[in-house]
Amino acid sequence: MTKTKVFKQYSEGFKRQVVAEYEEGTSASALCRRYGIGSVSSVTAWVKKYGIEGLGMV
């Protein structure tokens, strides 16, 4: 018997909300616990893509 991984898909709006909270000072690990996100690396990737720095708005 093999285990299958279940990949969650999150909406862009949800990702942007998480990024906004991260930029306000909430840690990535705390956001993962709060929203049931499986990996801190997901949050950091969203920050790179949707965050102020990632959008070139610094």
N, C-alpha and C positions, 0 to 999 in steps of 0.2 A: 504494500500500500504506500503510495507516494503522497506527500503533502503538496497541495497546490497553494500558491500565494494568491491572495486577493488584492488587486490593485484598486485603490479608490481614485475616483476622478473628482476633482474639486472645481467649482466654477471660478471664473476669473474674479468675480465680485468677492467671493470668499477669500481667495488668495490675497486680494488687495486689502481686505479687512485685517487679515493676519499680519500682513506687512506693515500696515499702519500701526497696529498695536506693538509690533516689534520696534518700530522706529520711535515709539513713545517710551520705550524702555523695558518692555516685557521680554524676558529671555525666550529664546527659541524653544528650549526644553519645556518651559512653563506653557507656552502656546500649544506644544504638542500634547501635553497632558490635558489642557483645558478643552481642546477641540478633537482629541482622538486622532491626531495626525501621526502616522506611523514612524516618521523619521525626521530628525532635526535637519538633515540635509535637504529635505523638501522645502522647509521654511527658508533656509539660506538660499536655495535656488530661486525661490519666489522673490526674496529681497533683491537679489541681483537683477531679476527681470523687471519687477514692478516698483522697486524702491526708488526713493529720490535719487540716489547715486546711480542706479541702473538706468534711469531715464535721462541722465545727463543734466539734472536740474540743480546740481550743487553749485 
